[in-house]
Amino acid sequence: MNKKRLVIFDLDGTLYLDGIPFQGVKELITSIRQRGIHVAFLTNNSSKSTDSYVTKLVGMGLASHKREVITSTQAAISHILKNHPDVTFHVLGVPDVIREIENSGVRVSRDDTVIPSGVLLTYDTTLTYDKIVRTTALIRKAPVYLATHPDMVCPTQEGPVPDVGTFIAMFESATGKHPRVLGKPEADMLRFACARFGVTTNDTLMVGDRLYTDIKAGLNAGIETMLVLSGETTEAMLEKSDLKPDHVFPSVLDIEHVI
């Protein structure tokens, strides 16, 4: 592998699990920075605001500033402001994420006084049946239907739990409609990261634990990929998959072998 100028890390299942960093990760990030290589933290998880992730990662000794943190919520905001600036959205999400989206300039429907013509699914960990019923009705009517990411599950110490991909499948069963997905595996987030740090895709390495989001996003963007087996993907899953990363290692600490 040629020397890289940017390493993009997935978070859940790659650098930590259920908010607890894997042993040696902080020292690894410090070592990479000392080599003059940029680091970016890319997450599909839209259950927290970007500021919350920044606070969390800085507190964990990983991120050094906000510039290094890129979320699928940011990708959704960018897409909406560019392509649907006049659309009012019903956002399925936690209050902090809805507030971030609204503060960015996206038109958000807070009540029934404004009928939304768009629906955006984020990872709503406060999901209730009433929310499901209302969102289902709006998806049937809305001409614009988006989702932050397609992850089926979110890894936790107690095992995987349903994520936005599961929500998408549920709503598709009820409405027959499928959203435009904006996070990984779409290439946009990775290209956005490259642009932010002024590097090319050839200068970049994508590291993650999911084949169908992290690795596929890297392949879609033309970026070299490294799969770690510390999260969702197992060796059996890798053997059955058509998605083949450039490197496969048990943990992110093994990145020392390739940079």
C-alpha positions as CSV (number, residue, x, y, z in Angstrom):
1,M,0.0,0.0,0.0
2,N,1.2,3.5,-0.9
3,K,1.6,5.9,2.0
4,K,-1.7,7.4,3.0
5,R,-2.5,11.0,3.9
6,L,-5.9,10.3,5.5
7,V,-7.3,7.4,7.4
8,I,-11.1,7.3,7.8
9,F,-12.3,5.3,10.7
10,D,-15.8,3.9,11.4
11,L,-16.7,4.2,15.1
12,D,-19.1,1.5,16.4
13,G,-17.5,-1.9,16.2
14,T,-14.2,-0.5,14.9
15,L,-12.8,1.8,17.5
16,Y,-15.2,1.0,20.4
17,L,-18.1,-1.1,21.3
18,D,-21.1,0.3,23.2
19,G,-19.1,3.5,23.9
20,I,-16.1,1.7,25.4
21,P,-12.9,2.0,23.4
22,F,-11.0,-1.1,22.5
23,Q,-7.7,-1.4,24.3
24,G,-4.8,0.5,22.6
25,V,-7.0,2.6,20.3
26,K,-6.1,6.0,21.8
27,E,-2.4,5.3,21.5
28,L,-2.9,4.1,17.9
29,I,-4.7,7.4,16.8
30,T,-1.9,9.4,18.5
31,S,0.7,7.4,16.6
32,I,-1.0,7.9,13.3
33,R,-1.2,11.7,13.8
34,Q,2.5,11.7,14.8
35,R,3.3,10.3,11.3
36,G,1.6,13.4,9.8
37,I,-1.5,11.4,8.6
38,H,-4.9,13.0,9.0
39,V,-7.6,11.0,10.8
40,A,-11.4,11.3,10.3
41,F,-14.1,9.6,12.3
42,L,-17.1,8.6,10.1
43,T,-20.3,7.3,11.5
44,N,-23.6,6.2,10.1
45,N,-25.1,6.3,13.6
46,S,-27.6,9.2,13.6
47,S,-28.9,8.7,17.1
48,K,-26.8,11.5,18.5
49,S,-26.0,15.0,17.2
50,T,-22.6,15.9,15.7
51,D,-21.7,18.0,18.7
52,S,-22.5,15.0,20.9
53,Y,-20.1,12.8,18.9
54,V,-17.4,15.5,19.1
55,T,-17.7,15.8,22.8
56,K,-17.7,12.0,23.2
57,L,-14.7,11.5,20.9
58,V,-12.7,14.4,22.4
59,G,-13.4,13.0,25.9
60,M,-12.2,9.6,24.8
61,G,-9.0,11.1,23.6
62,L,-9.7,10.3,19.9
63,A,-10.9,13.4,18.0
64,S,-8.9,16.6,18.5
65,H,-11.5,18.9,17.0
66,K,-14.9,19.0,15.2
67,R,-13.4,19.0,11.7
68,E,-12.5,15.3,12.2
69,V,-16.0,14.1,12.9
70,I,-18.4,13.3,10.0
71,T,-21.9,11.9,10.5
72,S,-24.6,10.6,8.2
73,T,-26.8,13.4,9.6
74,Q,-24.3,15.9,8.1
75,A,-24.6,14.0,4.8
76,A,-28.4,14.2,4.9
77,I,-28.3,17.9,5.7
78,S,-26.0,18.6,2.9
79,H,-28.1,16.6,0.4
80,I,-31.4,18.3,1.5
81,L,-30.0,21.9,1.4
82,K,-28.6,21.2,-2.1
83,N,-31.5,19.2,-3.6
84,H,-34.6,20.0,-1.5
85,P,-34.2,23.4,0.1
86,D,-37.9,24.2,-0.1
87,V,-39.2,20.9,1.2
88,T,-40.6,20.7,4.8
89,F,-39.5,17.4,6.4
90,H,-40.9,15.1,9.1
91,V,-37.8,13.8,10.9
92,L,-38.0,10.6,12.7
93,G,-35.3,11.1,15.3
94,V,-34.2,12.0,18.8
95,P,-34.6,15.6,19.9
96,D,-30.9,16.6,19.6
97,V,-30.7,15.3,16.1
98,I,-33.9,17.0,15.0
99,R,-32.6,20.2,16.5
100,E,-29.3,20.0,14.6
101,I,-31.1,19.4,11.4
102,E,-33.5,22.3,12.0
103,N,-30.7,24.6,13.0
104,S,-28.8,23.8,9.8
105,G,-31.5,25.5,7.8
106,V,-33.6,22.4,6.8
107,R,-37.3,23.0,7.1
108,V,-38.7,20.7,9.8
109,S,-42.3,20.1,10.6
110,R,-42.8,20.1,14.4
111,D,-46.6,19.7,14.5
112,D,-49.6,19.2,12.2
113,T,-49.9,22.9,11.3
114,V,-47.5,22.4,8.4
115,I,-48.0,19.2,6.3
116,P,-44.5,17.9,5.4
117,S,-43.7,16.9,1.9
118,G,-40.6,15.0,2.9
119,V,-39.7,12.3,5.4
120,L,-36.2,11.7,6.8
121,L,-35.5,8.6,8.9
122,T,-32.6,8.8,11.4
123,Y,-31.7,6.3,14.2
124,D,-34.5,7.1,16.6
125,T,-33.7,5.4,19.9
126,T,-36.9,6.9,21.3
127,L,-39.1,5.2,18.8
128,T,-42.7,4.5,19.9
129,Y,-45.6,2.8,18.1
130,D,-47.4,6.2,17.8
131,K,-44.3,7.5,15.9
132,I,-44.3,4.4,13.7
133,V,-48.0,4.9,12.8
134,R,-47.6,8.7,12.0
135,T,-44.4,8.2,10.0
136,T,-46.0,5.4,8.0
137,A,-48.9,7.6,7.0
138,L,-46.5,10.4,6.0
139,I,-44.2,8.1,3.9
140,R,-47.3,7.1,1.9
141,K,-47.9,10.7,1.0
142,A,-44.5,12.3,0.8
143,P,-42.8,12.7,-2.6
144,V,-39.4,13.0,-0.9
145,Y,-38.3,10.1,1.3
146,L,-34.8,9.9,2.7
147,A,-32.8,7.9,5.3
148,T,-29.5,8.7,6.9
149,H,-28.1,5.1,6.5
150,P,-29.0,1.5,5.9
151,D,-27.3,-0.3,8.8
152,M,-29.6,-3.2,9.9
153,V,-28.2,-3.4,13.4
154,C,-26.1,-1.4,15.8
155,P,-23.6,-3.4,17.8
156,T,-23.7,-3.3,21.6
157,Q,-22.1,-5.3,24.4
158,E,-25.4,-7.2,24.8
159,G,-25.5,-8.0,21.0
160,P,-26.9,-6.3,17.9
161,V,-30.0,-4.1,18.2
162,P,-32.3,-2.8,15.4
163,D,-30.9,0.2,13.5
164,V,-32.3,2.4,10.6
165,G,-32.0,-0.4,8.1
166,T,-34.5,-2.4,10.2
167,F,-36.8,0.7,10.3
168,I,-36.5,1.0,6.5
169,A,-37.6,-2.7,6.0
170,M,-40.5,-2.2,8.4
171,F,-41.8,0.9,6.7
172,E,-41.3,-0.7,3.3
173,S,-43.4,-3.6,4.3
174,A,-46.2,-1.2,5.3
175,T,-45.9,1.3,2.4
176,G,-44.1,-0.4,-0.5
177,K,-41.7,2.6,-0.6
178,H,-37.9,2.6,-0.2
179,P,-36.0,5.8,0.7
180,R,-33.0,7.4,-0.9
181,V,-30.1,6.5,1.5
182,L,-27.4,9.1,2.1
183,G,-24.8,7.6,4.4
184,K,-22.5,4.7,3.8
185,P,-22.4,2.7,1.5
186,E,-23.0,5.8,-0.7
187,A,-19.6,7.3,-1.7
188,D,-20.6,10.9,-0.9
189,M,-19.6,10.9,2.8
190,L,-16.1,9.5,2.0
191,R,-15.6,12.0,-0.9
192,F,-16.7,14.8,1.5
193,A,-14.1,13.7,4.0
194,C,-11.4,13.7,1.3
195,A,-12.4,17.2,0.2
196,R,-12.4,18.4,3.8
197,F,-8.8,17.4,4.3
198,G,-7.6,18.3,0.8
199,V,-6.6,14.8,-0.2
200,T,-7.5,12.5,-3.1
201,T,-9.2,9.1,-2.8
202,N,-5.9,7.5,-3.7
203,D,-4.4,9.1,-0.6
204,T,-7.0,7.6,1.7
205,L,-7.7,4.4,3.6
206,M,-11.2,3.4,4.9
207,V,-11.3,1.2,8.0
208,G,-14.5,-0.3,9.3
209,D,-16.3,-3.4,10.6
210,R,-19.3,-3.7,8.2
211,L,-19.0,-5.1,4.7
212,Y,-22.2,-3.6,3.3
213,T,-21.6,-0.1,4.6
214,D,-17.9,0.7,5.4
215,I,-16.3,-1.6,2.8
216,K,-18.9,-1.0,0.1
217,A,-18.6,2.7,0.6
218,G,-14.8,2.5,0.2
219,L,-15.2,0.4,-3.0
220,N,-17.9,2.9,-4.3
221,A,-15.5,5.8,-3.7
222,G,-12.4,4.1,-5.1
223,I,-10.7,4.1,-1.7
224,E,-8.5,1.4,-0.3
225,T,-10.3,-0.6,2.4
226,M,-9.5,-2.4,5.6
227,L,-12.0,-4.7,7.3
228,V,-11.8,-5.4,11.1
229,L,-13.5,-8.4,12.6
230,S,-14.1,-6.7,16.0
231,G,-17.7,-5.6,15.2
232,E,-20.5,-7.0,13.0
233,T,-18.7,-8.9,10.3
234,T,-17.4,-12.5,11.0
235,E,-15.0,-14.6,8.9
236,A,-18.0,-16.7,7.8
237,M,-19.9,-13.6,6.6
238,L,-16.7,-12.4,4.7
239,E,-16.4,-15.8,2.9
240,K,-19.9,-15.6,1.6
241,S,-19.8,-12.0,0.5
242,D,-19.0,-10.6,-2.9
243,L,-17.5,-7.5,-1.3
244,K,-13.8,-8.1,-0.8
245,P,-11.8,-5.5,1.2
246,D,-8.1,-4.9,0.4
247,H,-7.1,-5.9,4.0
248,V,-8.7,-8.0,6.7
249,F,-7.5,-8.0,10.3
250,P,-8.9,-9.0,13.7
251,S,-8.8,-5.4,15.1
252,V,-8.0,-1.9,14.2
253,L,-4.6,-2.2,16.0
254,D,-3.4,-4.3,13.1
255,I,-3.5,-1.2,10.8
256,E,0.2,-0.8,11.9
257,H,0.9,-3.5,9.4
258,V,-0.3,-1.5,6.4
259,I,0.5,2.2,7.0
